[in-house]
Amino acid sequence: MMLLYLLLLVVSLTFYWVGKRFTYWKQRGVPFVEPSFPFGNLGGMSKRHLGPLVQDSYNKLIGSGKKFGGIFFFVSPVALILDLDFAKDVLVKDFQYFHDRGVYHNEKTDPLRVHLVSMEGAKWKRLRSKLTPTFSSGKMKMMFPTIIAVAEQFQRCLQVEAEKSGELDIKEFLARYTTDVIGNCAFGLECNSLKDPDAEFRRMGKKALSITFGGFLRQLLSGTFSDLARTIGVKLTDPDVERFFMDAVRDTISFREKNNVERNDFMDLLIKLQRPQPDDDNGTTTEGLTFNEIAAQAFVFFLAGFETSSTAMSYCLYELALNQELQDKARQNVNEVLGRHGSMSYEAVHEMRYVENCINESLRKYPPIVNIPREISKDYRVPDMNVTLEKGNTIILPIYSIHHDPRYYPEPEKYNPDRFDPEGTAKRHPLAFVPFGEGPRVCIGLRFGMMQARIGLACLLKHFRFTLSPKTPNPLKIRAASTILSSEGGLWMRVEKI
């Protein structure tokens, strides 16, 4: 009987605590969306992606006229940015209050997760400043011939497959292209995934991003309750994936050091950062990167580089396959620029303005990362509101919601590359388009990702015409349990040689 009373007491206290948590925003006079236990405002996430799910709350709150509204991820209060000027405050002007992403990582149990995306504070700042030179325009020019070589091989492989079957999953082919590009530029290795779809780099890249609903839920819970997750030692990386990437980095470093090989690529810089580094802030010397830290940076560069770029290109081709007039216009842009330059040079690719517009419009409509989270590092008084955002809580910029807001993009579901003409861009708030983030934590690989996307699309549009296969649903079905905004069942297209 005593056990029953104890159980009832625990249940009663739990419900009281949850009820108290769910009044968090009401007590502070902040407009909020009514939550429900246990998911808060994430109910239905087994069937819908997080982007459209958060958009529901955004649409309910946007009429409040406030800088932000309140929602709940499970029982944790989350501030949802509604105003773009306030977004600029959070990401740029008042960055010192919001410098960490609050992404779960555990150095002891999950070393590959301790990378630039998840690092915090001074440690992140030092590493960011050391890695930034890798992505300068000068470095991009040096990597350009490597990407062109992979793109030409991509074109040949696609032609063979198109002649063989007539239709193929373009998303898978584009992922094989970007895998080979990143493998070359990050590891200096021939991944061979274009020739062999079962190549180990491709298999492990797929495995690293494959996630069940249970795995997705664990990832979300670990980010929401990161202290608890660290205490119990939650590990998110698949052991096979960890083993493979650790070995790949170890072998690459060993080979380069023994043979005195320098390639002026990402791995070269990481190897140099093993040595103690001068700290520009205070004139002292900081320790060099450990092997685990090097492996983690290479890992995140690989995953982010191949998946986000291939996703952006595949959605772009999907939309161009739906609208042949736009596809012809993009192809004409490629041919005109190449006609002036004679070949696919670095300068030529950057002159393909309409192709860039097409990529930007696909990034608007299908942003790979749908929300930007920030952890509040110290109490922050919100300008013009009698509210303080408390240290330790989370604030998010809902990229997907903003990119589909008709106030910034009339007919947001319509694919219209002309939105990104200079006149259209100048009329919009600069934070109305943020697929790579903004401020000091803007995606470090932005230039690289856009360069490989431009090259890939230019090569494809020059040599092939794309139409949709009946296997591809219209509209697309977005996979619910996925960090990246990805489609269910691939993107099947008919490919015709021009």
C-alpha positions as CSV (number, residue, x, y, z in Angstrom):
1,M,0.0,0.0,0.0
2,M,2.9,2.3,0.9
3,L,4.4,1.7,-2.5
4,L,1.1,2.7,-4.2
5,Y,1.0,5.9,-2.3
6,L,4.6,6.7,-3.2
7,L,3.9,6.0,-6.8
8,L,0.8,8.3,-6.7
9,L,2.9,11.0,-5.1
10,V,5.6,10.8,-7.8
11,V,3.0,10.9,-10.5
12,S,1.3,13.9,-8.9
13,L,4.5,15.8,-8.4
14,T,5.5,15.0,-12.1
15,F,2.2,16.4,-13.4
16,Y,2.5,19.4,-11.1
17,W,6.1,20.1,-12.4
18,V,5.1,19.7,-16.0
19,G,2.0,21.9,-15.6
20,K,4.3,24.5,-14.0
21,R,6.7,24.3,-16.9
22,F,4.0,24.7,-19.4
23,T,3.0,28.1,-17.8
24,Y,6.5,29.5,-18.3
25,W,5.6,31.9,-21.2
26,K,2.2,32.8,-19.7
27,Q,3.8,33.9,-16.5
28,R,6.1,36.3,-18.4
29,G,3.3,37.7,-20.6
30,V,4.8,36.3,-23.8
31,P,2.4,35.1,-26.5
32,F,2.7,31.3,-26.9
33,V,1.2,28.3,-28.5
34,E,-0.6,26.0,-26.1
35,P,1.6,22.9,-25.6
36,S,0.5,19.3,-24.8
37,F,2.3,16.6,-22.9
38,P,4.8,15.0,-23.6
39,F,5.9,16.6,-26.8
40,G,5.1,20.3,-26.1
41,N,4.5,21.8,-29.6
42,L,6.2,19.0,-31.4
43,G,3.2,16.6,-31.5
44,G,3.0,14.8,-34.9
45,M,6.8,14.8,-35.5
46,S,6.6,11.1,-36.4
47,K,4.7,12.1,-39.5
48,R,5.9,15.7,-40.3
49,H,9.3,17.3,-40.6
50,L,10.4,19.8,-38.0
51,G,10.4,22.6,-40.5
52,P,6.7,22.6,-41.4
53,L,5.9,21.6,-37.8
54,V,7.5,24.7,-36.3
55,Q,5.9,26.7,-39.2
56,D,2.5,26.0,-37.6
57,S,3.5,27.7,-34.4
58,Y,5.2,30.6,-36.4
59,N,1.9,31.2,-38.3
60,K,-0.1,31.2,-35.1
61,L,2.3,33.7,-33.4
62,I,3.2,36.1,-36.2
63,G,0.0,38.2,-35.8
64,S,1.1,39.1,-32.3
65,G,3.4,41.8,-33.6
66,K,6.0,40.8,-31.0
67,K,9.7,40.2,-31.5
68,F,9.4,36.5,-30.5
69,G,6.8,34.1,-29.2
70,G,6.9,31.1,-26.9
71,I,6.8,27.4,-27.8
72,F,7.9,24.2,-26.1
73,F,10.2,21.4,-27.2
74,F,8.9,18.7,-24.9
75,V,8.7,20.5,-21.6
76,S,11.5,23.0,-22.3
77,P,10.5,26.6,-23.2
78,V,11.9,27.8,-26.5
79,A,11.8,31.4,-27.8
80,L,10.7,31.5,-31.5
81,I,12.0,34.6,-33.4
82,L,9.3,36.4,-35.3
83,D,10.9,39.7,-36.2
84,L,13.9,40.0,-38.6
85,D,15.4,43.0,-36.9
86,F,15.4,41.0,-33.7
87,A,16.9,38.1,-35.6
88,K,19.8,40.4,-36.5
89,D,20.2,41.3,-32.9
90,V,20.5,37.7,-31.9
91,L,22.8,36.5,-34.7
92,V,24.9,39.6,-35.1
93,K,24.6,42.7,-32.9
94,D,24.2,40.9,-29.5
95,F,26.1,37.8,-30.5
96,Q,27.9,37.6,-27.1
97,Y,24.6,36.5,-25.5
98,F,23.9,33.8,-28.1
99,H,27.3,32.5,-29.3
100,D,26.6,28.8,-28.8
101,R,24.3,26.6,-30.8
102,G,23.4,24.3,-27.9
103,V,24.0,21.2,-30.1
104,Y,24.6,18.1,-28.0
105,H,28.1,16.7,-27.9
106,N,30.0,14.4,-25.5
107,E,33.8,14.4,-25.8
108,K,34.2,11.2,-23.8
109,T,31.7,8.9,-25.5
110,D,31.2,10.5,-28.9
111,P,34.4,12.3,-30.1
112,L,33.3,12.8,-33.7
113,R,30.5,15.1,-32.5
114,V,32.9,17.6,-30.9
115,H,33.3,19.7,-34.0
116,L,33.0,23.4,-35.1
117,V,29.2,23.2,-35.3
118,S,28.8,22.0,-31.7
119,M,31.8,23.6,-30.0
120,E,31.3,26.5,-27.6
121,G,32.8,29.7,-26.3
122,A,36.5,30.5,-26.5
123,K,37.3,27.0,-27.8
124,W,35.0,27.5,-30.8
125,K,36.3,31.1,-31.4
126,R,39.9,30.0,-31.6
127,L,39.3,27.0,-33.9
128,R,37.0,29.1,-36.1
129,S,39.7,31.7,-36.6
130,K,42.3,29.0,-37.5
131,L,40.0,27.2,-40.0
132,T,38.6,30.3,-41.7
133,P,41.6,30.7,-44.1
134,T,40.8,27.2,-45.6
135,F,37.7,28.7,-47.2
136,S,39.1,31.9,-48.6
137,S,38.6,32.7,-52.3
138,G,42.3,31.9,-52.9
139,K,41.8,28.4,-51.4
140,M,38.6,28.0,-53.5
141,K,40.5,28.7,-56.7
142,M,43.1,26.1,-55.7
143,M,40.4,23.5,-55.2
144,F,38.6,24.4,-58.3
145,P,40.5,22.0,-60.8
146,T,39.8,19.1,-58.4
147,I,36.1,19.8,-58.4
148,I,36.1,20.2,-62.2
149,A,37.8,16.8,-62.6
150,V,35.2,15.1,-60.5
151,A,32.3,17.0,-62.3
152,E,33.6,15.7,-65.7
153,Q,33.7,12.2,-64.4
154,F,30.2,12.7,-63.0
155,Q,29.0,13.8,-66.4
156,R,30.5,10.7,-68.1
157,C,29.0,8.3,-65.5
158,L,25.6,10.0,-65.8
159,Q,25.6,9.6,-69.6
160,V,26.4,5.9,-69.3
161,E,23.6,5.3,-66.7
162,A,21.1,7.5,-68.7
163,E,21.8,5.5,-71.9
164,K,21.4,2.2,-69.9
165,S,18.2,2.9,-68.0
166,G,16.7,6.1,-69.3
167,E,15.8,7.3,-65.8
168,L,17.6,7.4,-62.5
169,D,17.6,8.7,-58.9
170,I,19.3,12.1,-59.4
171,K,19.6,12.7,-55.6
172,E,21.7,9.5,-55.2
173,F,23.9,10.5,-58.2
174,L,24.4,14.0,-56.9
175,A,25.4,12.6,-53.4
176,R,28.0,10.4,-55.1
177,Y,29.4,13.5,-56.9
178,T,29.6,15.6,-53.7
179,T,31.0,12.6,-51.8
180,D,33.9,12.3,-54.3
181,V,34.4,16.1,-54.2
182,I,34.6,16.3,-50.4
183,G,36.7,13.1,-50.2
184,N,39.3,14.6,-52.6
185,C,39.3,18.1,-51.0
186,A,39.1,17.0,-47.3
187,F,41.0,13.7,-47.2
188,G,42.9,13.8,-50.5
189,L,41.4,10.4,-51.3
190,E,39.8,9.0,-54.4
191,C,36.4,7.8,-53.0
192,N,35.3,6.3,-56.3
193,S,31.6,6.5,-55.4
194,L,30.8,7.7,-58.9
195,K,32.2,4.5,-60.4
196,D,31.1,2.3,-57.4
197,P,27.8,3.2,-55.6
198,D,28.8,0.8,-52.8
199,A,32.2,2.5,-52.3
200,E,33.0,2.6,-48.5
201,F,32.9,6.4,-48.3
202,R,29.5,6.5,-49.8
203,R,28.2,3.7,-47.7
204,M,29.5,5.3,-44.5
205,G,28.2,8.7,-45.5
206,K,24.7,7.3,-46.0
207,K,24.9,5.3,-42.7
208,A,26.0,8.4,-40.8
209,L,22.9,10.3,-42.0
210,S,20.4,7.4,-41.9
211,I,18.2,7.8,-38.9
212,T,15.1,6.0,-37.6
213,F,12.4,7.9,-35.8
214,G,13.7,6.6,-32.5
215,G,17.2,7.8,-33.4
216,F,15.8,11.2,-34.4
217,L,13.8,11.4,-31.1
218,R,17.0,10.6,-29.2
219,Q,18.9,13.3,-31.1
220,L,16.2,15.9,-30.3
221,L,16.0,14.8,-26.6
222,S,19.8,15.0,-26.2
223,G,19.8,18.5,-27.6
224,T,16.9,19.6,-25.3
225,F,18.3,17.9,-22.2
226,S,22.0,18.0,-23.0
227,D,23.3,18.0,-19.4
228,L,21.3,14.8,-18.6
229,A,22.4,13.2,-21.9
230,R,26.1,14.0,-21.0
231,T,25.7,12.6,-17.5
232,I,24.3,9.2,-18.8
233,G,26.8,9.1,-21.7
234,V,24.4,9.3,-24.7
235,K,26.2,8.4,-28.0
236,L,24.7,9.5,-31.3
237,T,27.4,8.3,-33.8
238,D,27.1,4.8,-35.2
239,P,30.2,2.8,-34.0
240,D,30.9,1.6,-37.5
241,V,30.8,5.1,-38.8
242,E,33.1,6.3,-36.0
243,R,35.6,3.5,-36.7
244,F,35.7,4.2,-40.4
245,F,36.2,7.9,-40.2
246,M,38.8,7.7,-37.4
247,D,40.8,5.2,-39.4
248,A,40.5,7.3,-42.6
249,V,41.8,10.4,-40.8
250,R,44.6,8.4,-39.1
251,D,45.7,6.8,-42.3
252,T,45.7,10.1,-44.2
253,I,47.7,11.9,-41.5
254,S,50.2,9.0,-41.3
255,F,50.7,8.8,-45.1
256,R,51.2,12.6,-45.5
257,E,53.6,12.9,-42.6
258,K,55.7,9.9,-43.7
259,N,55.8,11.0,-47.3
260,N,56.0,14.7,-46.8
261,V,52.9,15.3,-48.9
262,E,51.2,18.7,-49.0
263,R,48.0,19.3,-51.0
264,N,46.9,22.7,-49.7
265,D,43.5,21.3,-48.7
266,F,41.4,21.1,-45.5
267,M,43.4,18.1,-44.1
268,D,46.7,19.9,-44.6
269,L,45.5,22.8,-42.4
270,L,44.2,20.4,-39.7
271,I,47.6,18.6,-39.7
272,K,49.4,21.9,-39.2
273,L,47.0,22.8,-36.3
274,Q,48.3,19.8,-34.4
275,R,51.3,22.0,-33.4
276,P,50.9,24.5,-30.6
277,Q,49.4,27.8,-32.0
278,P,49.9,31.4,-31.0
279,D,46.8,33.0,-29.5
280,D,46.2,36.3,-31.2
281,D,43.9,37.5,-28.4
282,N,46.5,37.5,-25.6
283,G,49.9,36.7,-27.1
284,T,50.2,33.3,-25.5
285,T,50.4,29.9,-27.1
286,T,47.5,27.5,-27.1
287,E,47.7,23.7,-27.4
288,G,47.4,22.2,-30.9
289,L,44.5,20.1,-32.0
290,T,44.3,16.5,-30.7
291,F,43.7,13.6,-33.1
292,N,40.1,13.4,-32.0
293,E,39.5,17.1,-32.7
294,I,41.0,16.8,-36.1
295,A,38.9,13.7,-36.9
296,A,35.7,15.6,-35.7
297,Q,36.4,18.6,-38.0
298,A,37.0,16.3,-41.0
299,F,33.9,14.4,-40.2
300,V,31.6,17.4,-40.1
301,F,33.1,18.9,-43.2
302,F,32.5,15.7,-45.0
303,L,28.9,15.2,-43.9
304,A,27.8,18.8,-44.2
305,G,29.6,19.2,-47.5
306,F,28.2,16.3,-49.4
307,E,24.7,16.2,-48.0
308,T,23.6,19.9,-48.0
309,S,25.0,20.6,-51.5
310,S,23.6,17.5,-53.1
311,T,20.2,18.2,-51.5
312,A,20.2,21.8,-52.8
313,M,21.2,20.7,-56.3
314,S,18.6,17.9,-56.4
315,Y,15.7,20.2,-55.4
316,C,16.9,22.7,-58.0
317,L,16.8,20.1,-60.8
318,Y,13.4,18.9,-59.5
319,E,12.0,22.3,-60.0
320,L,13.7,22.9,-63.3
321,A,12.3,19.5,-64.5
322,L,8.8,20.7,-63.6
323,N,9.4,24.0,-65.6
324,Q,11.2,23.4,-68.9
325,E,11.1,27.1,-69.7
326,L,13.2,27.9,-66.6
327,Q,15.5,25.0,-67.3
328,D,16.1,26.3,-70.9
329,K,16.8,29.8,-69.4
330,A,19.4,28.3,-67.0
331,R,21.0,26.3,-69.8
332,Q,21.2,29.4,-71.9
333,N,23.0,31.2,-69.1
334,V,25.6,28.4,-68.9
335,N,26.2,28.3,-72.6
336,E,26.4,32.1,-73.0
337,V,29.0,32.4,-70.2
338,L,31.0,29.4,-71.5
339,G,30.9,30.9,-75.0
340,R,32.6,34.0,-73.6
341,H,35.2,32.2,-71.5
342,G,35.8,29.2,-73.7
343,S,35.9,26.8,-70.7
344,M,34.6,26.1,-67.2
345,S,36.9,28.5,-65.3
346,Y,36.5,29.8,-61.7
347,E,35.6,33.2,-63.1
348,A,33.1,31.7,-65.6
349,V,31.2,29.8,-63.0
350,H,30.8,32.9,-60.8
351,E,29.3,34.8,-63.8
352,M,26.4,32.3,-64.1
353,R,24.0,34.6,-62.3
354,Y,20.8,32.9,-63.3
355,V,22.1,29.5,-62.3
356,E,23.0,31.0,-58.9
357,N,19.4,32.4,-58.7
358,C,18.1,28.9,-59.3
359,I,20.2,27.5,-56.5
360,N,19.2,30.3,-54.2
361,E,15.5,29.8,-54.9
362,S,15.9,26.0,-54.2
363,L,17.7,26.9,-50.9
364,R,14.8,29.3,-50.1
365,K,12.0,26.8,-50.8
366,Y,13.9,23.8,-49.4
367,P,16.4,25.0,-46.9
368,P,18.6,22.0,-45.9
369,I,18.7,23.3,-42.2
370,V,15.2,24.4,-41.2
371,N,15.9,26.1,-37.9
372,I,19.0,27.8,-36.4
373,P,19.2,27.2,-32.6
374,R,21.1,29.4,-30.1
375,E,21.7,28.8,-26.5
376,I,21.2,31.9,-24.3
377,S,24.6,32.2,-22.5
378,K,23.6,35.0,-20.1
379,D,20.3,36.7,-19.2
380,Y,19.2,39.0,-22.0
381,R,16.8,41.9,-21.8
382,V,14.8,42.0,-25.0
383,P,14.8,45.5,-26.5
384,D,11.3,47.2,-26.4
385,M,9.8,44.3,-24.4
386,N,9.5,43.9,-20.7
387,V,10.9,40.3,-20.9
388,T,14.2,38.7,-20.0
389,L,15.4,35.6,-21.9
390,E,17.0,33.5,-19.2
391,K,20.4,31.9,-19.4
392,G,20.4,28.2,-20.4
393,N,17.2,28.4,-22.5
394,T,17.0,28.1,-26.3
395,I,16.1,30.6,-29.0
396,I,15.6,29.6,-32.6
397,L,15.4,31.3,-35.9
398,P,12.8,29.4,-38.0
399,I,14.5,29.5,-41.4
400,Y,11.9,27.3,-43.2
401,S,9.0,29.5,-41.8
402,I,10.7,32.8,-42.8
403,H,11.5,31.4,-46.3
404,H,7.8,30.5,-46.7
405,D,6.4,33.8,-45.3
406,P,4.3,35.5,-48.0
407,R,5.3,38.9,-46.5
408,Y,8.8,38.3,-47.8
409,Y,8.1,35.9,-50.7
410,P,4.6,36.3,-52.4
411,E,3.3,32.9,-53.5
412,P,6.0,31.2,-51.4
413,E,5.2,27.7,-52.8
414,K,6.0,28.9,-56.3
415,Y,9.6,28.3,-57.6
416,N,10.7,31.7,-59.0
417,P,14.5,32.3,-59.5
418,D,13.8,35.9,-60.4
419,R,13.2,36.6,-56.7
420,F,17.0,36.7,-56.5
421,D,17.7,39.3,-59.1
422,P,19.5,42.3,-57.6
423,E,16.3,44.4,-57.5
424,G,14.3,41.8,-55.6
425,T,17.1,41.0,-53.2
426,A,17.6,44.7,-52.4
427,K,13.9,45.1,-51.4
428,R,14.0,42.3,-48.8
429,H,15.4,42.4,-45.3
430,P,18.9,40.8,-45.4
431,L,17.8,38.1,-42.9
432,A,14.8,37.1,-45.0
433,F,17.2,34.6,-46.7
434,V,19.5,32.8,-44.4
435,P,20.1,29.2,-45.6
436,F,23.6,29.2,-44.2
437,G,23.0,31.2,-41.1
438,E,24.3,34.7,-40.4
439,G,26.8,36.5,-38.2
440,P,30.0,35.1,-36.7
441,R,28.6,31.5,-36.8
442,V,27.6,31.6,-40.4
443,C,28.4,28.4,-42.2
444,I,32.2,28.3,-42.7
445,G,31.9,26.2,-45.9
446,L,29.4,28.5,-47.6
447,R,31.7,29.4,-50.5
448,F,32.8,25.8,-51.0
449,G,29.2,24.5,-51.0
450,M,28.0,27.0,-53.5
451,M,31.0,26.5,-55.7
452,Q,30.5,22.7,-56.0
453,A,26.8,23.3,-56.6
454,R,27.4,25.8,-59.4
455,I,29.9,23.5,-61.1
456,G,27.7,20.4,-60.8
457,L,24.6,22.1,-62.1
458,A,26.5,23.9,-64.9
459,C,27.9,20.6,-66.1
460,L,24.6,18.8,-66.0
461,L,22.5,21.6,-67.7
462,K,25.1,21.9,-70.5
463,H,24.9,18.3,-71.4
464,F,21.5,16.9,-70.3
465,R,17.8,17.7,-70.3
466,F,15.8,16.6,-67.2
467,T,12.2,15.6,-66.9
468,L,10.4,14.0,-64.0
469,S,9.9,10.3,-63.8
470,P,6.4,9.0,-62.7
471,K,8.3,7.5,-59.8
472,T,8.7,11.0,-58.3
473,P,5.6,12.3,-56.5
474,N,4.4,15.8,-57.1
475,P,4.3,17.4,-54.7
476,L,7.3,15.9,-53.0
477,K,6.9,14.0,-49.7
478,I,9.4,15.3,-47.1
479,R,10.9,12.6,-44.8
480,A,9.8,13.3,-41.2
481,A,12.7,11.8,-39.2
482,S,15.5,13.7,-40.8
483,T,17.8,16.5,-39.7
484,I,18.2,17.7,-43.3
485,L,15.1,18.6,-45.3
486,S,15.2,15.5,-47.6
487,S,12.5,13.9,-49.8
488,E,11.1,10.4,-49.3
489,G,12.1,7.8,-51.9
490,G,14.7,9.7,-53.8
491,L,14.2,12.0,-56.9
492,W,13.7,10.0,-60.0
493,M,14.2,11.7,-63.4
494,R,14.4,11.0,-67.0
495,V,17.8,12.2,-68.4
496,E,18.3,12.9,-72.1
497,K,21.7,13.7,-73.6
498,I,21.7,17.0,-75.5
